[in-house]
Amino acid sequence: MLEILCIIVFLGALLGMIFFQCSLFMGGVVAAAAIGLFIFGHFVLKSGKLRKCLGVILSAGLLCLCYFVPIRSGAYGTLDYQEQVGKFFDLQIGGNSKGAAEQYELVAGKYGEDDTLRFAKAQGELDSGNITDAQNTVSTFQNQHSRMYYTVSEQIIQEQFRTDDELSAKLLDLYIEASKDNPDWWYPAKNAGGLLYDQGNFNEAVYYLTRAYIYDEHPDGETAYYLGSCFMETGNTDEGVPLLIQALDFGVSETIESHISWYLHSVQSKGEEAEQHEENKS
């Protein structure tokens, strides 16, 4: 078993140094260690119990050593890609359009132009106030159903439309589309539900707010409030009241807190009226 592991590690170290830009020094150390352990295990370590015990320890040590083989600086790799995209973004935010353009071409030439790079470009264009450029960049996204695409599209809409009605209509369409394309993404579902609630479409709002409530790992008081309010508005107090109480536990603004108090007081008043009515009948 030790010999087989040594052969695999040795071949892995060679492939890493030749094709995956691993550190030549550390790759060489790992390859040499693999050869040394192979010789030791095959020709020296022959005792059954000792071989089994030391084999496990040496194998674990060899694998741990592999973990410390770094990527050469300036090489291809995820870390280098992230660093290069970060440099491009910083140049763009800093207003160095020439430097940003050169860096973009460098990254695109090295790794290819992908949506992550386009996303960084569009974000920088938005931060610089170049809405038209950002629109053009977004239109070139390869995946126009991704969270990155919808995130930038939302910002563009917020910059383009100023009147409340027009802005709400455009954003609602975007959130509904984003929620369909990303069913487990709570953000567009919550916003779609909130806008539908504002329009009085409570039954439709329940659908989106319920998804937001389920998929958000940390549901907040606002989501619980809007969902509970929708149930209250449609007469479903059994589900609405617990959600409103939960919203208070999560923490909400003073305005929302006053609305919750009104709902809860209304339920209490109706309950008292029903009790009084039953007493009068009896």
N, C-alpha and C positions, 0 to 999 in steps of 0.2 A: 504493500500500500504506500509506504514511504517513497519507494523508488518511482512509482507511477506519479505521485504528487510532484516529485522533483522534476520529472520529465515535463509535466504540464506547466509548471512554474518557469522552467528554463525556456521553453518554447514561447510562453507568454511574455517573458522579459525581452526576448529577441524581437518578437512582433511589435511590442510596445516601443522599443527603441527605433525600429526601422520604419514602422507605419503610423504609430500613434503619438509620436513626438514626446515620448517619455524621457526623463532625465537620463543621459548617457551614463553618468557616474552611478546613480542609484540602481539603474537598470542592470549595469554591469555587476554591481555588488550582489543583487538578487540572483543573477544568472550564475555567478561564481559560487554563491551559497548553495544553490540548487545542485550544482555539479559536486561540490564537496559533500553534501548530505547524501547524494546518490552513492558516491564511492564508499562513504562511511557505513551507510545502511546495507549496501550490497556485499561488501567485502569484510567489514569489521563486526558489525552488529548482527551476530548470528544466533545468539541465545534467545529462546522463545519468549520467556517472560520479560527479559530485559529489552528485547526488540520491541515488544508490544508497548511497554511503558514509555521507553525513550522515543519510540516512533510517533506516538501521539504528541508528546511535548515538542519534539523537533518540528513536526508538521505544523503545529500551531505557531511556533516561532517563525517558521518560514512564511506562513501566510500573513502574519503580523508585519513582517518586514516588507512584504509587497505593498502594504497599505501606505507606506511612506515613500513610495516612488512618485515624485512630483512630475507635473507637466513642465516642459521647458518654457521659460518666459518668451512671449512673442509667438508661441506656437499656435496651431489650430486647437480649438477646444472650447467647451462651454464657458469656462471662466474668462478666456481671452475674448470670446464673442461678447459676453456681457460687459466687459471692460471697454471694448471698442464702441459698442452702442452707447454706453454711458458717456464716453468722450464726445461722441457726435451730439448727443442731447445737450450736454453742457455748452458746447460751442454754439449750438442753435439758440439756447436760452440766453447766452451771453451776447447775442447779436452779431456774432462772427459768421456771417452768411457764407463767405468764401471758404473759411476753414471747415464749416459744417458740410458744405457741398463736397469738399475734398475727402473729408472723413466718411461721408455717406458712400462715396464711390469706392473708397478703400474697403469698407466693410462689405458692401454689395459685391465687389470683385472677389473678395476672399471667401465669403460664405454664401453668396447669392442673396438676392433681394427677397426677403420674406415679410410676413405681416407684422412681426415684432419690430422690424426695422421701420416699416411704414408707420406703425403705431407711434414710435418715438418721433418720427418726422412730423406726423400730424399734430402731436401734442406740442411740439416746439413751435409749429406754425400758429397754433391756436394761442399759445402764450405770447407770441409776438404780434397777435392781432391780425394775422393773415388768414382770414376765414375762407376766402376763395381757394387759396393754396391748400388749406386743410381739406376742403371738400374734394378737390382734385386728387389728393393723396388717398383719401378714404375710398374714392371710387375705384382705385386700383387694388384694393384688398382682394387677396385670393379667396379668402373665406369671409363672405359677407353675412355670416350667421354667428360669428364668434363674439365673445364678450368684449374683446378689444374693439371690434368694429362698432358695436352698439355704444360703448363708452365714449368714443370720439364723436359718434353721430349725435349723441345726446348733447354734448358740449356745443356742437355746431348749431343745433336747433336753438339752444338757449341763447346763443349769440345772434342768431338771425331774426328771431321773432320776439317782439317786445310787448304786444298787447296780450293780456291774460288769456282771452278766449282762444286766440290763434295759437299761442304757445301751448296751452293745455291740450288742444286738439292734436297738434303735431306730436307732442310728447306721449300722449295716450296711445296713438297709433304705433309709435316706436316701442313703448314698453310692452304692449300686447304682442307685437311681432318678436321682440327679444325674448319674452317669456315663452312663446311657442317654440322658438329655436333652442332655448336653454331652460327646459322644464324645472331643473333643480336650482336655478339661480333666483334667490329670494328678492334681490334688489328690484328688477323690473316688475315682478309680481306685486310687491308692496306699493310701488309708485302707481301702477295701473289701478290697483284696488283703491288707493287714496283718491285718485282723480275721478274714478267712477262713483265713489262715495260722495264727493263734492257735487256730482251731477244728479245725485239721487237715485242712481242705478244700484240699489243695495244688493239685490240678488246676484247680479253679475260681479259686484265688488267682493262678495263673500268668496267666490271661486278663487280670485287672485290673492286675496288677503289670507285665505286658508293655506294656500301654497307657500306664501311668504312666511307665515307662522310656523309651518312644518319644516321648511328647508333652512331657515335662518338658525344657525347654531346657537345664537344668543338673541332670541326674540325680545324686542323692546316693548316698553309700555305703549308706544304709539301704535304699533301693529295690533297689539291686544285691544287697545281702545277702539280703533276703527272697525276691527272685526266684531267686537262686542256690540258696538253701536249699530252695525248693519243688522245684527240679529235682533236688537231691540226695536229697530225701525220696522222690521218685518213681523214683529209680534212674538219672536222666539226668545222670551225672557229666560227660559231655562238654560240656554247656552250663552245668552248675552251677559247676564249678571256675573257669572264666575269670571268671564273674560275681563269685564270692567274692574272687578275687584283685583284681578291679577295685574291689570294695567297700573293700578295704584301701588301695588307691591313693587313693580318694576321701576316706577318713578315716571312721572309725566309733568308737563308744564302746568302752571296754575290755571290757564284757560281750559285745558283738557280736564283737569281735576274738577273744575266747576261744572263742566258738561256731564262728567260721570256722576257727580253728586245729584244733578238734576234727574238723570235717568234713574238712579237708585231711589231717590225720593218719590218719583212717580210710581215706581213699582210698589213701594211701601204704602203709598196712599191708596193705590188700587186694591192692595191686599186688605187694608183696613176697611175700605168701602164694601168689599165683598163680605167681610166678616160681619159688618153692621147690617148688611142686607139679609144675611142668613139669620141673624138674631131677630130682626123685625119679622121675618117669615115665621119663625118659631113662636 
